[in-house]
Amino acid sequence: MGINFEQIKNKAQDALTKNSGKIEQGLDKASGAAKSRFGKQSDKIDSATKKAKEFLHKNAGGEHGGGQGGQQPPKPGPQ
């Protein structure tokens, strides 16, 4: 009895697709909190947030190829 990694991957992609808006809001909120505490590092925080959103949109497509699946491109983070 082995682990079905393909099934786990598909469930994770499905969760990303269904909740991408909430995840993006969470990224924005976490970014804002980090900037308020570590303001001098805001460029790095913005960069990390942007990369996280790109990863989210790339992997939330639900396609096995990992495309964006017709989703909108990531919105820029708060400035």
mmCIF file of the N, C-alpha and C atoms, coordinates in Angstrom:
data_MODEL
# 
_entry.id   MODEL 
# 
loop_
_atom_site.group_PDB 
_atom_site.id 
_atom_site.type_symbol 
_atom_site.label_atom_id 
_atom_site.label_alt_id 
_atom_site.label_comp_id 
_atom_site.label_asym_id 
_atom_site.label_entity_id 
_atom_site.label_seq_id 
_atom_site.pdbx_PDB_ins_code 
_atom_site.Cartn_x 
_atom_site.Cartn_y 
_atom_site.Cartn_z 
_atom_site.occupancy 
_atom_site.B_iso_or_equiv 
_atom_site.pdbx_formal_charge 
_atom_site.auth_seq_id 
_atom_site.auth_comp_id 
_atom_site.auth_asym_id 
_atom_site.auth_atom_id 
_atom_site.pdbx_PDB_model_num 
ATOM 1   N N  . MET A 1 1  ? 0.855   -1.162 0.000   1.00 0.00 ? 1  MET A N  1 
ATOM 2   C CA . MET A 1 1  ? 0.000   0.000  0.000   1.00 0.00 ? 1  MET A CA 1 
ATOM 3   C C  . MET A 1 1  ? 0.907   1.233  0.000   1.00 0.00 ? 1  MET A C  1 
ATOM 4   N N  . GLY A 1 2  ? 0.950   1.949  -1.134  1.00 0.00 ? 2  GLY A N  1 
ATOM 5   C CA . GLY A 1 2  ? 1.808   3.120  -1.256  1.00 0.00 ? 2  GLY A CA 1 
ATOM 6   C C  . GLY A 1 2  ? 1.011   4.415  -1.212  1.00 0.00 ? 2  GLY A C  1 
ATOM 7   N N  . ILE A 1 3  ? 1.749   5.469  -1.193  1.00 0.00 ? 3  ILE A N  1 
ATOM 8   C CA . ILE A 1 3  ? 1.136   6.799  -1.181  1.00 0.00 ? 3  ILE A CA 1 
ATOM 9   C C  . ILE A 1 3  ? 0.901   7.236  -2.617  1.00 0.00 ? 3  ILE A C  1 
ATOM 10  N N  . ASN A 1 4  ? -0.286  7.726  -2.901  1.00 0.00 ? 4  ASN A N  1 
ATOM 11  C CA . ASN A 1 4  ? -0.628  8.189  -4.242  1.00 0.00 ? 4  ASN A CA 1 
ATOM 12  C C  . ASN A 1 4  ? -0.329  9.683  -4.337  1.00 0.00 ? 4  ASN A C  1 
ATOM 13  N N  . PHE A 1 5  ? 0.902   10.010 -4.763  1.00 0.00 ? 5  PHE A N  1 
ATOM 14  C CA . PHE A 1 5  ? 1.325   11.401 -4.822  1.00 0.00 ? 5  PHE A CA 1 
ATOM 15  C C  . PHE A 1 5  ? 0.563   12.200 -5.879  1.00 0.00 ? 5  PHE A C  1 
ATOM 16  N N  . GLU A 1 6  ? 0.153   11.549 -6.933  1.00 0.00 ? 6  GLU A N  1 
ATOM 17  C CA . GLU A 1 6  ? -0.617  12.238 -7.975  1.00 0.00 ? 6  GLU A CA 1 
ATOM 18  C C  . GLU A 1 6  ? -1.953  12.714 -7.411  1.00 0.00 ? 6  GLU A C  1 
ATOM 19  N N  . GLN A 1 7  ? -2.590  11.878 -6.587  1.00 0.00 ? 7  GLN A N  1 
ATOM 20  C CA . GLN A 1 7  ? -3.855  12.247 -5.965  1.00 0.00 ? 7  GLN A CA 1 
ATOM 21  C C  . GLN A 1 7  ? -3.658  13.416 -4.999  1.00 0.00 ? 7  GLN A C  1 
ATOM 22  N N  . ILE A 1 8  ? -2.574  13.385 -4.227  1.00 0.00 ? 8  ILE A N  1 
ATOM 23  C CA . ILE A 1 8  ? -2.282  14.477 -3.296  1.00 0.00 ? 8  ILE A CA 1 
ATOM 24  C C  . ILE A 1 8  ? -2.041  15.771 -4.066  1.00 0.00 ? 8  ILE A C  1 
ATOM 25  N N  . LYS A 1 9  ? -1.279  15.688 -5.153  1.00 0.00 ? 9  LYS A N  1 
ATOM 26  C CA . LYS A 1 9  ? -1.000  16.859 -5.985  1.00 0.00 ? 9  LYS A CA 1 
ATOM 27  C C  . LYS A 1 9  ? -2.292  17.444 -6.553  1.00 0.00 ? 9  LYS A C  1 
ATOM 28  N N  . ASN A 1 10 ? -3.168  16.571 -7.043  1.00 0.00 ? 10 ASN A N  1 
ATOM 29  C CA . ASN A 1 10 ? -4.433  17.045 -7.616  1.00 0.00 ? 10 ASN A CA 1 
ATOM 30  C C  . ASN A 1 10 ? -5.311  17.715 -6.568  1.00 0.00 ? 10 ASN A C  1 
ATOM 31  N N  . LYS A 1 11 ? -5.332  17.177 -5.359  1.00 0.00 ? 11 LYS A N  1 
ATOM 32  C CA . LYS A 1 11 ? -6.114  17.790 -4.286  1.00 0.00 ? 11 LYS A CA 1 
ATOM 33  C C  . LYS A 1 11 ? -5.552  19.153 -3.906  1.00 0.00 ? 11 LYS A C  1 
ATOM 34  N N  . ALA A 1 12 ? -4.221  19.264 -3.875  1.00 0.00 ? 12 ALA A N  1 
ATOM 35  C CA . ALA A 1 12 ? -3.587  20.544 -3.550  1.00 0.00 ? 12 ALA A CA 1 
ATOM 36  C C  . ALA A 1 12 ? -3.891  21.581 -4.630  1.00 0.00 ? 12 ALA A C  1 
ATOM 37  N N  . GLN A 1 13 ? -3.812  21.187 -5.895  1.00 0.00 ? 13 GLN A N  1 
ATOM 38  C CA . GLN A 1 13 ? -4.130  22.115 -6.986  1.00 0.00 ? 13 GLN A CA 1 
ATOM 39  C C  . GLN A 1 13 ? -5.588  22.539 -6.924  1.00 0.00 ? 13 GLN A C  1 
ATOM 40  N N  . ASP A 1 14 ? -6.470  21.622 -6.607  1.00 0.00 ? 14 ASP A N  1 
ATOM 41  C CA . ASP A 1 14 ? -7.892  21.938 -6.486  1.00 0.00 ? 14 ASP A CA 1 
ATOM 42  C C  . ASP A 1 14 ? -8.121  22.946 -5.364  1.00 0.00 ? 14 ASP A C  1 
ATOM 43  N N  . ALA A 1 15 ? -7.454  22.742 -4.234  1.00 0.00 ? 15 ALA A N  1 
ATOM 44  C CA . ALA A 1 15 ? -7.586  23.677 -3.108  1.00 0.00 ? 15 ALA A CA 1 
ATOM 45  C C  . ALA A 1 15 ? -7.044  25.051 -3.475  1.00 0.00 ? 15 ALA A C  1 
ATOM 46  N N  . LEU A 1 16 ? -5.910  25.100 -4.188  1.00 0.00 ? 16 LEU A N  1 
ATOM 47  C CA . LEU A 1 16 ? -5.357  26.380 -4.627  1.00 0.00 ? 16 LEU A CA 1 
ATOM 48  C C  . LEU A 1 16 ? -6.322  27.092 -5.564  1.00 0.00 ? 16 LEU A C  1 
ATOM 49  N N  . THR A 1 17 ? -6.900  26.337 -6.488  1.00 0.00 ? 17 THR A N  1 
ATOM 50  C CA . THR A 1 17 ? -7.822  26.935 -7.460  1.00 0.00 ? 17 THR A CA 1 
ATOM 51  C C  . THR A 1 17 ? -9.060  27.495 -6.767  1.00 0.00 ? 17 THR A C  1 
ATOM 52  N N  . LYS A 1 18 ? -9.645  26.723 -5.862  1.00 0.00 ? 18 LYS A N  1 
ATOM 53  C CA . LYS A 1 18 ? -10.869 27.146 -5.193  1.00 0.00 ? 18 LYS A CA 1 
ATOM 54  C C  . LYS A 1 18 ? -10.648 28.300 -4.223  1.00 0.00 ? 18 LYS A C  1 
ATOM 55  N N  . ASN A 1 19 ? -9.459  28.421 -3.665  1.00 0.00 ? 19 ASN A N  1 
ATOM 56  C CA . ASN A 1 19 ? -9.200  29.404 -2.620  1.00 0.00 ? 19 ASN A CA 1 
ATOM 57  C C  . ASN A 1 19 ? -8.146  30.435 -2.982  1.00 0.00 ? 19 ASN A C  1 
ATOM 58  N N  . SER A 1 20 ? -7.846  30.589 -4.262  1.00 0.00 ? 20 SER A N  1 
ATOM 59  C CA . SER A 1 20 ? -6.754  31.487 -4.657  1.00 0.00 ? 20 SER A CA 1 
ATOM 60  C C  . SER A 1 20 ? -7.007  32.932 -4.213  1.00 0.00 ? 20 SER A C  1 
ATOM 61  N N  . GLY A 1 21 ? -8.237  33.373 -4.234  1.00 0.00 ? 21 GLY A N  1 
ATOM 62  C CA . GLY A 1 21 ? -8.550  34.732 -3.786  1.00 0.00 ? 21 GLY A CA 1 
ATOM 63  C C  . GLY A 1 21 ? -8.254  34.929 -2.305  1.00 0.00 ? 21 GLY A C  1 
ATOM 64  N N  . LYS A 1 22 ? -8.654  33.955 -1.509  1.00 0.00 ? 22 LYS A N  1 
ATOM 65  C CA . LYS A 1 22 ? -8.391  34.035 -0.067  1.00 0.00 ? 22 LYS A CA 1 
ATOM 66  C C  . LYS A 1 22 ? -6.892  33.950 0.230   1.00 0.00 ? 22 LYS A C  1 
ATOM 67  N N  . ILE A 1 23 ? -6.204  33.097 -0.508  1.00 0.00 ? 23 ILE A N  1 
ATOM 68  C CA . ILE A 1 23 ? -4.759  32.962 -0.311  1.00 0.00 ? 23 ILE A CA 1 
ATOM 69  C C  . ILE A 1 23 ? -4.066  34.268 -0.671  1.00 0.00 ? 23 ILE A C  1 
ATOM 70  N N  . GLU A 1 24 ? -4.484  34.883 -1.772  1.00 0.00 ? 24 GLU A N  1 
ATOM 71  C CA . GLU A 1 24 ? -3.888  36.153 -2.182  1.00 0.00 ? 24 GLU A CA 1 
ATOM 72  C C  . GLU A 1 24 ? -4.144  37.247 -1.141  1.00 0.00 ? 24 GLU A C  1 
ATOM 73  N N  . GLN A 1 25 ? -5.342  37.275 -0.578  1.00 0.00 ? 25 GLN A N  1 
ATOM 74  C CA . GLN A 1 25 ? -5.636  38.240 0.486   1.00 0.00 ? 25 GLN A CA 1 
ATOM 75  C C  . GLN A 1 25 ? -4.743  38.001 1.699   1.00 0.00 ? 25 GLN A C  1 
ATOM 76  N N  . GLY A 1 26 ? -4.528  36.744 2.018   1.00 0.00 ? 26 GLY A N  1 
ATOM 77  C CA . GLY A 1 26 ? -3.652  36.408 3.134   1.00 0.00 ? 26 GLY A CA 1 
ATOM 78  C C  . GLY A 1 26 ? -2.216  36.838 2.884   1.00 0.00 ? 26 GLY A C  1 
ATOM 79  N N  . LEU A 1 27 ? -1.753  36.670 1.644   1.00 0.00 ? 27 LEU A N  1 
ATOM 80  C CA . LEU A 1 27 ? -0.406  37.130 1.286   1.00 0.00 ? 27 LEU A CA 1 
ATOM 81  C C  . LEU A 1 27 ? -0.291  38.640 1.449   1.00 0.00 ? 27 LEU A C  1 
ATOM 82  N N  . ASP A 1 28 ? -1.316  39.368 0.992   1.00 0.00 ? 28 ASP A N  1 
ATOM 83  C CA . ASP A 1 28 ? -1.302  40.833 1.124   1.00 0.00 ? 28 ASP A CA 1 
ATOM 84  C C  . ASP A 1 28 ? -1.305  41.256 2.594   1.00 0.00 ? 28 ASP A C  1 
ATOM 85  N N  . LYS A 1 29 ? -2.097  40.577 3.397   1.00 0.00 ? 29 LYS A N  1 
ATOM 86  C CA . LYS A 1 29 ? -2.178  40.906 4.821   1.00 0.00 ? 29 LYS A CA 1 
ATOM 87  C C  . LYS A 1 29 ? -0.847  40.617 5.517   1.00 0.00 ? 29 LYS A C  1 
ATOM 88  N N  . ALA A 1 30 ? -0.259  39.463 5.211   1.00 0.00 ? 30 ALA A N  1 
ATOM 89  C CA . ALA A 1 30 ? 1.025   39.113 5.804   1.00 0.00 ? 30 ALA A CA 1 
ATOM 90  C C  . ALA A 1 30 ? 2.119   40.078 5.357   1.00 0.00 ? 30 ALA A C  1 
ATOM 91  N N  . SER A 1 31 ? 2.060   40.482 4.099   1.00 0.00 ? 31 SER A N  1 
ATOM 92  C CA . SER A 1 31 ? 3.029   41.446 3.571   1.00 0.00 ? 31 SER A CA 1 
ATOM 93  C C  . SER A 1 31 ? 2.916   42.778 4.307   1.00 0.00 ? 31 SER A C  1 
ATOM 94  N N  . GLY A 1 32 ? 1.703   43.243 4.513   1.00 0.00 ? 32 GLY A N  1 
ATOM 95  C CA . GLY A 1 32 ? 1.484   44.497 5.229   1.00 0.00 ? 32 GLY A CA 1 
ATOM 96  C C  . GLY A 1 32 ? 1.990   44.425 6.661   1.00 0.00 ? 32 GLY A C  1 
ATOM 97  N N  . ALA A 1 33 ? 1.741   43.300 7.319   1.00 0.00 ? 33 ALA A N  1 
ATOM 98  C CA . ALA A 1 33 ? 2.201   43.134 8.701   1.00 0.00 ? 33 ALA A CA 1 
ATOM 99  C C  . ALA A 1 33 ? 3.729   43.105 8.753   1.00 0.00 ? 33 ALA A C  1 
ATOM 100 N N  . ALA A 1 34 ? 4.334   42.423 7.809   1.00 0.00 ? 34 ALA A N  1 
ATOM 101 C CA . ALA A 1 34 ? 5.799   42.353 7.783   1.00 0.00 ? 34 ALA A CA 1 
ATOM 102 C C  . ALA A 1 34 ? 6.405   43.725 7.509   1.00 0.00 ? 34 ALA A C  1 
ATOM 103 N N  . LYS A 1 35 ? 5.784   44.477 6.613   1.00 0.00 ? 35 LYS A N  1 
ATOM 104 C CA . LYS A 1 35 ? 6.297   45.817 6.300   1.00 0.00 ? 35 LYS A CA 1 
ATOM 105 C C  . LYS A 1 35 ? 6.174   46.748 7.498   1.00 0.00 ? 35 LYS A C  1 
ATOM 106 N N  . SER A 1 36 ? 5.097   46.615 8.262   1.00 0.00 ? 36 SER A N  1 
ATOM 107 C CA . SER A 1 36 ? 4.924   47.487 9.429   1.00 0.00 ? 36 SER A CA 1 
ATOM 108 C C  . SER A 1 36 ? 5.971   47.196 10.499  1.00 0.00 ? 36 SER A C  1 
ATOM 109 N N  . ARG A 1 37 ? 6.438   45.970 10.528  1.00 0.00 ? 37 ARG A N  1 
ATOM 110 C CA . ARG A 1 37 ? 7.439   45.602 11.531  1.00 0.00 ? 37 ARG A CA 1 
ATOM 111 C C  . ARG A 1 37 ? 8.877   45.744 11.013  1.00 0.00 ? 37 ARG A C  1 
ATOM 112 N N  . PHE A 1 38 ? 9.073   45.454 9.740   1.00 0.00 ? 38 PHE A N  1 
ATOM 113 C CA . PHE A 1 38 ? 10.407  45.475 9.149   1.00 0.00 ? 38 PHE A CA 1 
ATOM 114 C C  . PHE A 1 38 ? 10.421  46.398 7.940   1.00 0.00 ? 38 PHE A C  1 
ATOM 115 N N  . GLY A 1 39 ? 10.042  47.636 8.126   1.00 0.00 ? 39 GLY A N  1 
ATOM 116 C CA . GLY A 1 39 ? 9.887   48.601 7.042   1.00 0.00 ? 39 GLY A CA 1 
ATOM 117 C C  . GLY A 1 39 ? 11.111  48.774 6.167   1.00 0.00 ? 39 GLY A C  1 
ATOM 118 N N  . LYS A 1 40 ? 12.289  48.643 6.733   1.00 0.00 ? 40 LYS A N  1 
ATOM 119 C CA . LYS A 1 40 ? 13.520  48.818 5.949   1.00 0.00 ? 40 LYS A CA 1 
ATOM 120 C C  . LYS A 1 40 ? 13.683  47.713 4.907   1.00 0.00 ? 40 LYS A C  1 
ATOM 121 N N  . GLN A 1 41 ? 12.999  46.608 5.096   1.00 0.00 ? 41 GLN A N  1 
ATOM 122 C CA . GLN A 1 41 ? 13.102  45.464 4.188   1.00 0.00 ? 41 GLN A CA 1 
ATOM 123 C C  . GLN A 1 41 ? 11.919  45.379 3.225   1.00 0.00 ? 41 GLN A C  1 
ATOM 124 N N  . SER A 1 42 ? 11.201  46.478 3.036   1.00 0.00 ? 42 SER A N  1 
ATOM 125 C CA . SER A 1 42 ? 9.965   46.434 2.251   1.00 0.00 ? 42 SER A CA 1 
ATOM 126 C C  . SER A 1 42 ? 10.193  45.973 0.810   1.00 0.00 ? 42 SER A C  1 
ATOM 127 N N  . ASP A 1 43 ? 11.342  46.303 0.215   1.00 0.00 ? 43 ASP A N  1 
ATOM 128 C CA . ASP A 1 43 ? 11.603  45.840 -1.152  1.00 0.00 ? 43 ASP A CA 1 
ATOM 129 C C  . ASP A 1 43 ? 11.682  44.314 -1.212  1.00 0.00 ? 43 ASP A C  1 
ATOM 130 N N  . LYS A 1 44 ? 12.341  43.730 -0.225  1.00 0.00 ? 44 LYS A N  1 
ATOM 131 C CA . LYS A 1 44 ? 12.459  42.269 -0.182  1.00 0.00 ? 44 LYS A CA 1 
ATOM 132 C C  . LYS A 1 44 ? 11.104  41.627 0.103   1.00 0.00 ? 44 LYS A C  1 
ATOM 133 N N  . ILE A 1 45 ? 10.318  42.253 0.956   1.00 0.00 ? 45 ILE A N  1 
ATOM 134 C CA . ILE A 1 45 ? 8.986   41.735 1.276   1.00 0.00 ? 45 ILE A CA 1 
ATOM 135 C C  . ILE A 1 45 ? 8.096   41.773 0.037   1.00 0.00 ? 45 ILE A C  1 
ATOM 136 N N  . ASP A 1 46 ? 8.150   42.896 -0.701  1.00 0.00 ? 46 ASP A N  1 
ATOM 137 C CA . ASP A 1 46 ? 7.371   43.006 -1.933  1.00 0.00 ? 46 ASP A CA 1 
ATOM 138 C C  . ASP A 1 46 ? 7.792   41.946 -2.946  1.00 0.00 ? 46 ASP A C  1 
ATOM 139 N N  . SER A 1 47 ? 9.098   41.720 -3.059  1.00 0.00 ? 47 SER A N  1 
ATOM 140 C CA . SER A 1 47 ? 9.611   40.726 -3.991  1.00 0.00 ? 47 SER A CA 1 
ATOM 141 C C  . SER A 1 47 ? 9.132   39.322 -3.620  1.00 0.00 ? 47 SER A C  1 
ATOM 142 N N  . ALA A 1 48 ? 9.206   38.989 -2.346  1.00 0.00 ? 48 ALA A N  1 
ATOM 143 C CA . ALA A 1 48 ? 8.754   37.673 -1.889  1.00 0.00 ? 48 ALA A CA 1 
ATOM 144 C C  . ALA A 1 48 ? 7.253   37.500 -2.100  1.00 0.00 ? 48 ALA A C  1 
ATOM 145 N N  . THR A 1 49 ? 6.482   38.553 -1.846  1.00 0.00 ? 49 THR A N  1 
ATOM 146 C CA . THR A 1 49 ? 5.027   38.492 -2.044  1.00 0.00 ? 49 THR A CA 1 
ATOM 147 C C  . THR A 1 49 ? 4.709   38.284 -3.515  1.00 0.00 ? 49 THR A C  1 
ATOM 148 N N  . LYS A 1 50 ? 5.412   38.999 -4.381  1.00 0.00 ? 50 LYS A N  1 
ATOM 149 C CA . LYS A 1 50 ? 5.200   38.870 -5.829  1.00 0.00 ? 50 LYS A CA 1 
ATOM 150 C C  . LYS A 1 50 ? 5.502   37.445 -6.282  1.00 0.00 ? 50 LYS A C  1 
ATOM 151 N N  . LYS A 1 51 ? 6.608   36.875 -5.814  1.00 0.00 ? 51 LYS A N  1 
ATOM 152 C CA . LYS A 1 51 ? 6.969   35.509 -6.184  1.00 0.00 ? 51 LYS A CA 1 
ATOM 153 C C  . LYS A 1 51 ? 5.942   34.503 -5.673  1.00 0.00 ? 51 LYS A C  1 
ATOM 154 N N  . ALA A 1 52 ? 5.435   34.719 -4.476  1.00 0.00 ? 52 ALA A N  1 
ATOM 155 C CA . ALA A 1 52 ? 4.427   33.823 -3.916  1.00 0.00 ? 52 ALA A CA 1 
ATOM 156 C C  . ALA A 1 52 ? 3.140   33.871 -4.748  1.00 0.00 ? 52 ALA A C  1 
ATOM 157 N N  . LYS A 1 53 ? 2.754   35.066 -5.181  1.00 0.00 ? 53 LYS A N  1 
ATOM 158 C CA . LYS A 1 53 ? 1.544   35.200 -6.002  1.00 0.00 ? 53 LYS A CA 1 
ATOM 159 C C  . LYS A 1 53 ? 1.742   34.564 -7.375  1.00 0.00 ? 53 LYS A C  1 
ATOM 160 N N  . GLU A 1 54 ? 2.942   34.721 -7.937  1.00 0.00 ? 54 GLU A N  1 
ATOM 161 C CA . GLU A 1 54 ? 3.230   34.089 -9.225  1.00 0.00 ? 54 GLU A CA 1 
ATOM 162 C C  . GLU A 1 54 ? 3.146   32.568 -9.094  1.00 0.00 ? 54 GLU A C  1 
ATOM 163 N N  . PHE A 1 55 ? 3.700   32.038 -8.012  1.00 0.00 ? 55 PHE A N  1 
ATOM 164 C CA . PHE A 1 55 ? 3.625   30.602 -7.762  1.00 0.00 ? 55 PHE A CA 1 
ATOM 165 C C  . PHE A 1 55 ? 2.169   30.158 -7.619  1.00 0.00 ? 55 PHE A C  1 
ATOM 166 N N  . LEU A 1 56 ? 1.397   30.935 -6.884  1.00 0.00 ? 56 LEU A N  1 
ATOM 167 C CA . LEU A 1 56 ? -0.015  30.625 -6.682  1.00 0.00 ? 56 LEU A CA 1 
ATOM 168 C C  . LEU A 1 56 ? -0.740  30.547 -8.015  1.00 0.00 ? 56 LEU A C  1 
ATOM 169 N N  . HIS A 1 57 ? -0.566  31.557 -8.857  1.00 0.00 ? 57 HIS A N  1 
ATOM 170 C CA . HIS A 1 57 ? -1.281  31.590 -10.128 1.00 0.00 ? 57 HIS A CA 1 
ATOM 171 C C  . HIS A 1 57 ? -0.779  30.516 -11.090 1.00 0.00 ? 57 HIS A C  1 
ATOM 172 N N  . LYS A 1 58 ? 0.489   30.191 -11.016 1.00 0.00 ? 58 LYS A N  1 
ATOM 173 C CA . LYS A 1 58 ? 1.045   29.149 -11.878 1.00 0.00 ? 58 LYS A CA 1 
ATOM 174 C C  . LYS A 1 58 ? 0.485   27.783 -11.505 1.00 0.00 ? 58 LYS A C  1 
ATOM 175 N N  . ASN A 1 59 ? 0.332   27.533 -10.218 1.00 0.00 ? 59 ASN A N  1 
ATOM 176 C CA . ASN A 1 59 ? -0.056  26.211 -9.747  1.00 0.00 ? 59 ASN A CA 1 
ATOM 177 C C  . ASN A 1 59 ? -1.540  26.059 -9.455  1.00 0.00 ? 59 ASN A C  1 
ATOM 178 N N  . ALA A 1 60 ? -2.310  27.109 -9.557  1.00 0.00 ? 60 ALA A N  1 
ATOM 179 C CA . ALA A 1 60 ? -3.738  27.026 -9.257  1.00 0.00 ? 60 ALA A CA 1 
ATOM 180 C C  . ALA A 1 60 ? -4.564  26.696 -10.486 1.00 0.00 ? 60 ALA A C  1 
ATOM 181 N N  . GLY A 1 61 ? -3.921  26.469 -11.615 1.00 0.00 ? 61 GLY A N  1 
ATOM 182 C CA . GLY A 1 61 ? -4.639  26.244 -12.853 1.00 0.00 ? 61 GLY A CA 1 
ATOM 183 C C  . GLY A 1 61 ? -5.457  24.982 -12.882 1.00 0.00 ? 61 GLY A C  1 
ATOM 184 N N  . GLY A 1 62 ? -5.059  23.978 -12.103 1.00 0.00 ? 62 GLY A N  1 
ATOM 185 C CA . GLY A 1 62 ? -5.786  22.721 -12.106 1.00 0.00 ? 62 GLY A CA 1 
ATOM 186 C C  . GLY A 1 62 ? -5.453  21.848 -13.292 1.00 0.00 ? 62 GLY A C  1 
ATOM 187 N N  . GLU A 1 63 ? -4.602  22.355 -14.181 1.00 0.00 ? 63 GLU A N  1 
ATOM 188 C CA . GLU A 1 63 ? -4.174  21.568 -15.322 1.00 0.00 ? 63 GLU A CA 1 
ATOM 189 C C  . GLU A 1 63 ? -2.934  20.790 -14.923 1.00 0.00 ? 63 GLU A C  1 
ATOM 190 N N  . HIS A 1 64 ? -2.730  19.667 -15.551 1.00 0.00 ? 64 HIS A N  1 
ATOM 191 C CA . HIS A 1 64 ? -1.560  18.872 -15.219 1.00 0.00 ? 64 HIS A CA 1 
ATOM 192 C C  . HIS A 1 64 ? -0.293  19.533 -15.714 1.00 0.00 ? 64 HIS A C  1 
ATOM 193 N N  . GLY A 1 65 ? -0.387  20.417 -16.713 1.00 0.00 ? 65 GLY A N  1 
ATOM 194 C CA . GLY A 1 65 ? 0.779   21.118 -17.222 1.00 0.00 ? 65 GLY A CA 1 
ATOM 195 C C  . GLY A 1 65 ? 1.190   22.280 -16.346 1.00 0.00 ? 65 GLY A C  1 
ATOM 196 N N  . GLY A 1 66 ? 0.353   22.708 -15.418 1.00 0.00 ? 66 GLY A N  1 
ATOM 197 C CA . GLY A 1 66 ? 0.705   23.765 -14.496 1.00 0.00 ? 66 GLY A CA 1 
ATOM 198 C C  . GLY A 1 66 ? 0.504   25.157 -15.041 1.00 0.00 ? 66 GLY A C  1 
ATOM 199 N N  . GLY A 1 67 ? -0.275  25.330 -16.106 1.00 0.00 ? 67 GLY A N  1 
ATOM 200 C CA . GLY A 1 67 ? -0.502  26.657 -16.663 1.00 0.00 ? 67 GLY A CA 1 
ATOM 201 C C  . GLY A 1 67 ? -1.413  27.481 -15.787 1.00 0.00 ? 67 GLY A C  1 
ATOM 202 N N  . GLN A 1 68 ? -1.706  28.694 -16.254 1.00 0.00 ? 68 GLN A N  1 
ATOM 203 C CA . GLN A 1 68 ? -2.547  29.574 -15.457 1.00 0.00 ? 68 GLN A CA 1 
ATOM 204 C C  . GLN A 1 68 ? -4.017  29.250 -15.603 1.00 0.00 ? 68 GLN A C  1 
ATOM 205 N N  . GLY A 1 69 ? -4.368  28.442 -16.557 1.00 0.00 ? 69 GLY A N  1 
ATOM 206 C CA . GLY A 1 69 ? -5.742  27.987 -16.654 1.00 0.00 ? 69 GLY A CA 1 
ATOM 207 C C  . GLY A 1 69 ? -6.745  29.101 -16.892 1.00 0.00 ? 69 GLY A C  1 
ATOM 208 N N  . GLY A 1 70 ? -6.343  30.139 -17.647 1.00 0.00 ? 70 GLY A N  1 
ATOM 209 C CA . GLY A 1 70 ? -7.247  31.222 -17.963 1.00 0.00 ? 70 GLY A CA 1 
ATOM 210 C C  . GLY A 1 70 ? -7.435  32.223 -16.855 1.00 0.00 ? 70 GLY A C  1 
ATOM 211 N N  . GLN A 1 71 ? -6.621  32.166 -15.833 1.00 0.00 ? 71 GLN A N  1 
ATOM 212 C CA . GLN A 1 71 ? -6.754  33.111 -14.729 1.00 0.00 ? 71 GLN A CA 1 
ATOM 213 C C  . GLN A 1 71 ? -6.069  34.414 -15.070 1.00 0.00 ? 71 GLN A C  1 
ATOM 214 N N  . GLN A 1 72 ? -6.438  35.455 -14.362 1.00 0.00 ? 72 GLN A N  1 
ATOM 215 C CA . GLN A 1 72 ? -5.834  36.746 -14.556 1.00 0.00 ? 72 GLN A CA 1 
ATOM 216 C C  . GLN A 1 72 ? -4.414  36.745 -14.003 1.00 0.00 ? 72 GLN A C  1 
ATOM 217 N N  . PRO A 1 73 ? -3.532  37.574 -14.588 1.00 0.00 ? 73 PRO A N  1 
ATOM 218 C CA . PRO A 1 73 ? -2.179  37.657 -14.035 1.00 0.00 ? 73 PRO A CA 1 
ATOM 219 C C  . PRO A 1 73 ? -2.200  38.227 -12.629 1.00 0.00 ? 73 PRO A C  1 
ATOM 220 N N  . PRO A 1 74 ? -1.144  37.951 -11.836 1.00 0.00 ? 74 PRO A N  1 
ATOM 221 C CA . PRO A 1 74 ? -1.140  38.443 -10.463 1.00 0.00 ? 74 PRO A CA 1 
ATOM 222 C C  . PRO A 1 74 ? -1.165  39.953 -10.396 1.00 0.00 ? 74 PRO A C  1 
ATOM 223 N N  . LYS A 1 75 ? -1.890  40.477 -9.401  1.00 0.00 ? 75 LYS A N  1 
ATOM 224 C CA . LYS A 1 75 ? -1.966  41.905 -9.196  1.00 0.00 ? 75 LYS A CA 1 
ATOM 225 C C  . LYS A 1 75 ? -0.729  42.353 -8.421  1.00 0.00 ? 75 LYS A C  1 
ATOM 226 N N  . PRO A 1 76 ? -0.247  43.553 -8.691  1.00 0.00 ? 76 PRO A N  1 
ATOM 227 C CA . PRO A 1 76 ? 0.918   44.007 -7.914  1.00 0.00 ? 76 PRO A CA 1 
ATOM 228 C C  . PRO A 1 76 ? 0.558   44.180 -6.443  1.00 0.00 ? 76 PRO A C  1 
ATOM 229 N N  . GLY A 1 77 ? 1.523   43.907 -5.575  1.00 0.00 ? 77 GLY A N  1 
ATOM 230 C CA . GLY A 1 77 ? 1.308   44.021 -4.135  1.00 0.00 ? 77 GLY A CA 1 
ATOM 231 C C  . GLY A 1 77 ? 1.183   45.469 -3.720  1.00 0.00 ? 77 GLY A C  1 
ATOM 232 N N  . PRO A 1 78 ? 0.793   45.709 -2.476  1.00 0.00 ? 78 PRO A N  1 
ATOM 233 C CA . PRO A 1 78 ? 0.657   47.090 -1.990  1.00 0.00 ? 78 PRO A CA 1 
ATOM 234 C C  . PRO A 1 78 ? 2.010   47.804 -2.022  1.00 0.00 ? 78 PRO A C  1 
ATOM 235 N N  . GLN A 1 79 ? 1.962   49.041 -2.384  1.00 0.00 ? 79 GLN A N  1 
ATOM 236 C CA . GLN A 1 79 ? 3.198   49.826 -2.504  1.00 0.00 ? 79 GLN A CA 1 
ATOM 237 C C  . GLN A 1 79 ? 3.490   50.592 -1.271  1.00 0.00 ? 79 GLN A C  1 
# 
